[in-house]
Amino acid sequence: MNRLPSFSSPSALAPPAEHPVEVIAGDLATGVLVLCDHAANTIPADYHALGMPAAELERHIAYDIGAAPLARRLAMRLGAPAVLTNFSRLLIDPNRGTDDPTLVMRLSDGAVVPGNARVDAVEVERRIARFYRPYDAAITATIDAFFARGIAPVVLSVHSFTPVWRGWPRPWQVGILWDADPRLAVPLIEALRAEGDLTVGDNEPYDGALRGDVVFRHATVHGLANALIEVRQDLIGDDAGANAWGDRLARVVLPLLRPVIRSGAVPHPSRTDRQGSAAAAIACAR
């Protein structure tokens, strides 16, 4: 069924998201691109909040809490361009390959998504065209602008994770996810651990090898150095926390960037080439 049923919800009164992508200008000479794949919980009015109560759209199932202000602050401190989504991951998850079964979630962390229950291939393609591809295109255009300047940019992807998952308190304040390119991820893990007050995840709370995700599509396939930064949501749930973490991450990462940028584009075969589809089985919690 292509047409979504009408649902009554306060969020259904929200204005349409006419611009599914937020692009922040920055100095290409920095050699850094900041991304935020789950920046917003915006759902255009014609999708009637996907039938979700307003309170559910404030949960992590709809977006990465705190990730957008952190990404903006990090980009500002680095002077770097940034690209962020302006739509909820419940509509479609841009951090998945188009063949991933979690691309459009019908059930997310115990919450049924009524507006996704009868989504067919036609509707999925409509959402890909309206939301997913514009985000991809904005990233591609920014990377192409770096390439036109003879710069192979470092890609920093900003996410956040819940303090507790399925009853288990997560011990990390921050995690660095990476696939097979160690150039930035490994020094960044070491530098964060050297801060002395952090429990830092190395491919925790998730594995960074996910075939078809944003980093795979835009960094791994081009041999661009990268790191996916996950910060615990209780630490960045307000502007003060997000800004403090943006400042801290900028301070830590800045000394690491220059040698990585100078190394240029270096192919590193993805671990997913060896894992097959195992990584694709990761649930939508990322």
N, C-alpha and C positions, 0 to 999 in steps of 0.2 A: 504494500500500500504506500502510495507516494505522499498523500496528503496527511499531515498530522492532525489528530483530533484537537478540538478546542478544550483547553484546560483553564480553570480559574486559579490564579495565583498572583500575589502582589508583584512578583518579578515579571509577570507577563506584561505589565504596564511600562516596562523599561523601553526607552527609545531604541530603534534598530541600530546595530553596530554597522555604520556605513563604511567604516574603515577597519578591516579585520587585522591590520598590522600597524604597529607604532614603530616608526623609524626615527632614531635619534642621530642627528648629525655629529660627526666627530672628525678628528684629524687622522687621516689615513697614514700619516707618517708615524703614528704610534705603533703601527703593525699589529693592532689588536682589534678583534671584533667580539663584542659581548652579545650573547643571545639569551632570550628568556622564552621558553617554549610554552609554559603554562602560566602566563603573566596575569590573565584576567578571568573573571567568572561571568563575563558578559554573554547574554543570550539574546539575539534580536527578538523583537516583539512578535514577529510572525511565527516564531517557534514556541510561543506560549510557555516559556520557562521549562519546556520539555516535561510539563506536568509535575515538576518538582516543587515541594514547599520551599519558601524563601530561605528557611534555616538550612536546608540541605545545600543550597547554592553557596553558603558561606563556609562550607567544609572543604577539606582538602580534595574531595572527589571532584570539585568543580574547577579548582585552580591550585597553584602552589602558593600557599599563604606566605606573604612577605617577600617572595622572590622578585616581584617587579620593582618595588622601591629599592631593594638591594642592588638589582642589576643596573638601575638608573644611577644610583650613587657610585657604584663601581666604575661604570662608563665615564661618569663625570670626573672622578678622581684620576682616571687614566687618560682622560681626554680622547677617548675612543668612541667610534660609532657603535650603536646598539640597535638590535632589531627585536621587538617583543610582539607577542600575539595580543590581540584584542578580542578574543572569543574564548568561551569555556571549552575545556578539554572534554566536557560531556557531549558537546556537539560533534566533535571529531578531535582525535589526539594527533597533533602534528608531529609528535615525537615517536611516531610509529611508521613503519613502512605501510604502503597502501594495501599490502596483502596480509597485514597482521590482524589476527582475529580480535584484538583489543582496540582496533582503530575506532570503533563506535561501541561504547559500553552499554549493555542492557542492564547490568548489575554491577555496582561499584561499591566495594567495602560495605556490603549488606544493604545498600540502598537500591531499590528498583528504579529504573529511569523510564517512566511510562512513554515519553516521547520517542524513545529509541526501540520500543518493544517490537514494532512492526516495520522497522526500517529495511528497505530492500536495496538492491544494487543501484537502482536509479537514484534513490535518495542519497545513498552514500556518495555516489559520483557528484551529485549536486553540491553536497557539503565539501567535497574535495575541491571543486571548482571555486566555491564561494569563500572558503576559509583556508584550507590547507595549502593550495597552490599559491595564493598571494603571499603567504608567509615564506614559502620556499623561494618564490621569485624575488622577494625583497632581500633574502639572504644571498641568493646567487648574484643579484645586481651589486650588492655591497662587496662581495668577494671579488667579482669581476673588476670593480673599481680599484681594489688593492692590486690585482694582477696588472691592470693597466699602468700602475705606477711602479711596476717591477717588484712588488712586495708580496710575499707569501704570508698572509696574516696568521697569527695565533688566534684560535677560537676558544673563548671562555663561555661555557653554557651554564646558566644559573638556575638551580632548582631548589626546592625545599622538601623536607620530609617530616612526618609526624613523630612526636616524641614517644608515642606508644603505638605498637602495631600488633593487633590481635592479642592484646593483653601483655605483651612483652615490652618493658621500657627499653628504649634504644640508648646505648651509652655514649654515642658519639655526639659531639656538638657540630661537627662538620665531616663530610666525606668527600673524597676525590675519586671520581669514577673515570676509568680509562680503558681503552681496548688493548692495543699493542704498541702504541707510540709512547715511549716513556719520557720524551724530551722535556715536557713541562710537568706532567703529572707527578712523576717521581720526585723531582726537586721540590715541587709544591707540597707534597705530603711531608717531606723531610722538614721543610721550613715551618710548616704549621705545627708539627710535633715539637720543633725546637722552641716554640713560643712558651712551652712549659705548663700551660694551663688548659690544654685541649686534649680530648680523646679524638683522634683523627682516623676515620675509616679509609682503608685502602680497598677500593671497590666494595665498600660498605656504605649505606645499607643495601645497595644494589650493585650488580655487575655492570660495568661500563661497556661490555661487548654486547650490543643489541643491533643486529643487522637491520638496516633500514631506518634507524632513528636519525635525528637531525645531525648529530655529530658524525655519524657514519656517512650520511648523504653529502654533507658539505665540507667535512674536514678529512675523514679517513680516506675517502676515494680520491682526494686531491693531494694526499700526503702532507696535510697541514697539521702542525703541532696543535694539541688541544687538551683541555681538561674540562670535565663536567663537575661543577661545584655544587654539592648538596649541603644546605645549612638547616639545622633543626628549627622547626617552625615556632617553637615557644621562645626562641631567641630573637626572632625577627618579626614577630607578630604586630609590632607597632613601628612607627616611623623612627623612633629613637634607636630601637634595636637594629632595624634594617640599615639605617645610616651608619651606625657604629660598626656593623659587620662589613658594609661596603668600604668604609675607611680602612678597616683592618686588612681585608683581603687585598685592597690596592697596595697598601704598604708592604705586605708580604710578597705579593706576586711581582711587583715592579722590578726588583733587582734580578729576577729570574728571566725576564722577558728578552733582553737584548741578545744574549747568545743563542736563544732558541729562534728568534726572528732571523738572525744572521744565517742560521743553518738552512733556511729556505724550505722548500717542499721536499720531503723525504718519504717515499712510500714505506708503509709498515703494514704487511698483510694482516687483515682483521682476524682476531681469534675466532670470529664466527665462521670463518672458512673451515676451521677445524671442528667447531662445535656443532655444525649443522644448524638445525632449527631450535636447539635447546634454549638459547637465550630468548627466543621469541615467546617462550612459555611464561616469561615473567609477567606477573599480574600488573594491573594498571596503577599500582601504588606509586610508581616513579613519578 
